[in-house]
Amino acid sequence: MGTGILVLCEHDDRGFKKTGFELLGKASELAAAIGGDVTAAVIGRAGGAELGAHGAATALSASGADFASYSTGAWARALQAIVAAADPAVVLAPASSRAKDFLPRLAARLGAGMVTEATDLRAEGGKVVARRPMYAGKAFADAHVASGLAIITVRPNSFPVGAGGGAAATEQAVSVALQDGDLAARVVDTEQAATSVADLTEAERIVSGGRSVKSKEQYDSLIRPLAASIGATPGASRACVDAGYAPHSHQVGQTGKVVNPSLYIACGISGAIQHLAGMRTSRIIVAVNTDPDAPIFQHATYGIVGDMFEVAPMLRQAFEQLEA
């Protein structure tokens, strides 16, 4: 059995994603208790020295044309090679769409135990114990891998990003021998959404609207400006999306995106279990609804019984005054 913790650090055109910094900081804390070093795994680009500022002693990278765009087989093979080079006891990764796709394949290939969608981690008895929500967030379970390599995915915004300031990580390139079928499918082009806000799954603040916004025009004039006033990402319930008021990329819930922000404002959302499954772990939930018996109020940190068409502009004005 290996030692230390390997952290998968994802990146995009703007650099490394915040989820990697969160996990490196937590990994440093855990490694101090279970032993070993913290190593960063980088796929699709070379380097990673800057990850040392957040706790990585070494950055192992698999780069080249075959890994520049995401491919399930190629990325699974790349991380397999990085795991072989690092020989960790634990692999931490963000609960992103990519990780959800290729990590189960890697776990099966390595015979590793896997825990998904963790919201907290702690060291206990020389192992990493993960706390994860179950039954749409109605209960939490503590899980650990009894023997062998442990692979754990963690929801974004579960841990704070440290101040940084550590020494640069030692960079090391890892050679990957791809096999037949690893590149059965190739990405030929990628179109990025024209937006300046964070993706829902990584957003620290979210403002969501329900079907009661009544139209796309009112979603655009009510929800989007309120979100913009606090630098939040706009979201929506499934009913709102199904009605055509918001795009599917905005959908939060069991059949949409699972989010874990510091602040979630729900406007005109009743709180059906399918929606709660996607946002129940939010740290602060603010609900605005005309129905005082709406289920969302049972889970809200703060509840406002009122018409969102009146409340949302008032909130927006107050937020803008705070920023002024």
N, C-alpha and C positions, 0 to 999 in steps of 0.2 A: 504493500500500500504506500502511496506517495505521501508527500508532505506539502504544506503550504496551500495557497489559494490562487487559482487562475481566474481572472476576470475578463470576460469578453467585452471589449470597448467598441461600440458601434460608432460610425461616423457618417457624415454627409459632406456636401460641398462646402459647408461652413466650418467644418472641423469635427472634433469629437463631440458626441452627444453628452448631455448632462448626466444621463443615466450611468455612463461609465465612471464619471467622477464620484457619483453617489456610492456606487458599489466598491470602488477602490478604497474610499474612506472607511466604509464599513468592514471591508476585507482586512484592512490594516488593524482594526480593533480586534477582529476575530482571530487573526493570525497570531497576535500577541498572546492569545489564550490557548490556542491549539498547537502553535508551533509552526515554523516554516516561513517562507517569504511570500510576498504578494507579487504575482506576475500578471502583466497585461497581455491579452491576446488581441491582435489586430489583423483583420482580414480585409484585403482589397486595397491596401496602401502600405508603403514602407514606413519605417520609423516608429515614432511614439515616445520619443525622449521626454516630451512635455508631460506625459502621464506620471512621471516620477514626482511631480509636484503634488499629486494627489495620493501617493502611497505606493506606486509600482516600483519595485527594485529593478525589474527587467521588462522590456517590451518585446515580445516575440511576434513577428509579422510574417504573413503569407501574402505576397503581392504578385502582380503580373496581370496580363490581359485576361487570363482565365478567371480571375477573382474580382476584376474591376466592377462588374455588375453582379448582382445577387443571382446565384444558382444553387438550388438545394443540394445537389450532389457535390458540387465543387466546394461549397462552404463547409459541408459536413466533413469532407476529406481534409480540408485545410485545418479545421479545428482538431481533427483527429491527430494530425501531424504535430500540431502545437501542444496538444495534451501529452503526446509521447515525449516531446522535448522537455516539457516542464515537469511532468510526473507529479501532478498535484493531488491532494486529498479531496479537494472541493473545486468545482467549477461554478462560478456565479455568472449569470447572464441576465440582461433585461428581458422582461416578459413582452418582447416586441413581436411583430408579425413574423419577422425573419426567424427569430429564435424559436418561436412556437412551431415553425415549419421544419427546421432542420435538426434541432436538438433531440427530439424523440428518436430520429433515425440514428444519430450518433450514440445516444444512450443504449439503444438496442445493439448496435455494432460493438460497443465496448463492454456490454454487460453491466452497465452502470445503473445505479438507482437514481430516480429523478423525482424532484418535488417542484411543482409549478405554482406560479402566481403568489409567491410569498409576499407578505407585507411587513414582516419583521424577521430578524435573524439574531440568534444568540449562541454563545459557546457553552456547552454543557458536557461534562465527562469526556473532554477531548474531541467532541464532535460538534458540528454546526447543526443547530435545531432551527427549523423554519416554521414560522406561524403563517397559516394560509386560511383565507375565508372559505367556507363551505355553504352549500344550500343557499346560494345567492346572497351570501353575507350574513345569514341568520346565525351562523355558528363559526367558530374558529377551531382549527386543529393544529397541534404541534406535531411535526413530522421530521424524522431524520433517517438517513440511510445507514442501515446496521453494519454493512461491511462493503469494502471496495470503494470505488470512485462515486462521489455524490455530485449530481448536476442539479442546480437550483436556479429557477428563474424568479426574478423579483420585479414587482410592479414599480414603474417609475414613481418618483416623489415619495418613496418609502423612507428615505434617509436624507439628511441635509448634506450639502456639499461643503466640505471643509475649506478652510482658508487657503490651503495649499502652501507652497513655499519649500517643498522638499527638493532634494537633489534630482538631477535629470536621470531618467531611467536608462539602463544599459540597453542598447538596441541590438537585436539579433534577428537575422532573417532565417526563416525555416523553409526548407525545401519540401515541396509537396508532390508526390507521385500520383497523378490522377489516373483513374482506371476507366475502362470502357463503361459507358453509361453515366459517368459523373457529369458530363456535359451533354446529356441527351437533349436538353433544352437550353437555349441561349437567349439572353436579353439583347435585343438589337437596338433599342432606343428607350429612353425614359423621359417622360414629360412631368416636370415639377409643377405643382399647383402654384399659381401666382398669389402667394399670401405671405404676410410678414409675421403672422402669429404662429405660436407653437402648435404642433400636431396635438390632437385631443389626448392621445395616450400619454403625452409628456407634459401637458399644460399644467401649470400650478394654479391657474384660475380659469373657471369655465362658467359661462352664462348660457343656460339652455332654455328653449321655448317649447311649449306643447302645442297640441292641435288648436287650442283656443286662441292662438295668434291670428287664426282665421284666413290668412293669405300670405303669399310670399312677400308681397309689398310690405305688409305690417311686420313680418319677421325681419325684413331688411331694415325697417325704420325703427323697430323697437328693440330687438334682441342684439343685433350687431352693434348699434351705437352704445348700448349699455355695456356690452363686452369691451368695446374699444376704450371706454372711459377708465377702465382699470387694467388695461393691457391683457384682457382675458381672451380665450378662444371661444367662439360661439359653438353651441351644441344644440341638440334637438332630441325629442322623444321619437319613437318609431311612428307614432300616429302623425306627428308633424311632418316627418319625412314621407310617409305613405301618401299624405295629402298633397305633396308636391311643394310644401312651403320652404323646405330646406333640403340640401343635397344629402345623399346617403353618407358621404364622408363626415357629416356632422352628427350622425346618429350615435347616441349613447344608450347602452343597454345590452341585454342578453344576445340580441341579434345584431348589435352594432359594436361599438368600441367600449372596452372596460377602462375606466379612468380612475385616477387616484389623486385628485388635486388637493391643494391646501384649502381652496374655497370653491364651492359649487353653488351657484344660484339657479334655482329652478323656478321658472315663471310659467304659471298655468299648466303645471304637470301634476297629475293626481297622485302619482307614486305607485303605479302598478309594479308587481314583483319583477317583471321583465326589465323595467327601467332601473329599479333599485339594484338589480344584479350587476349593473354596470357602473354604479357610482356610490354604493353604500359605504365604501371605505373612505370616502372624502373626509378630510379632517373637520371642516366646517361646512354645514349645509344650510343654506338660506332658502326657504320656500315661500313663494308668493302665490296665493290661491284664494278664490272667492268662497270656496267650500271649507268651513272650519273642520269638517270631518274627513277631509282628504287624507288618505294614508300617508302621504309625504310628510305630514306634520308629526307623525309618530317617530320619524327618523331625523327631523330637522333640528339643527342647533338653535336656529332662530326661525320663527314663523311669522308671516305677515298675512293676515286675513284681509284681502282687498283685491280690487281690480288691477291687474298687472298693467293695464293701459294707463292707469293713474300712478301706480307705485313705481314702475320702471323709470319713467321720466324723472320722478323725484329722486330716485336713487342715483340716476345718471348725473343730475345736477349737483347732488351732494358730493359724488365722487370727483367730478370735475373741479369743484371748489377746493377740495382737499389737495388736488394736484397743482392748483394754481399757486 
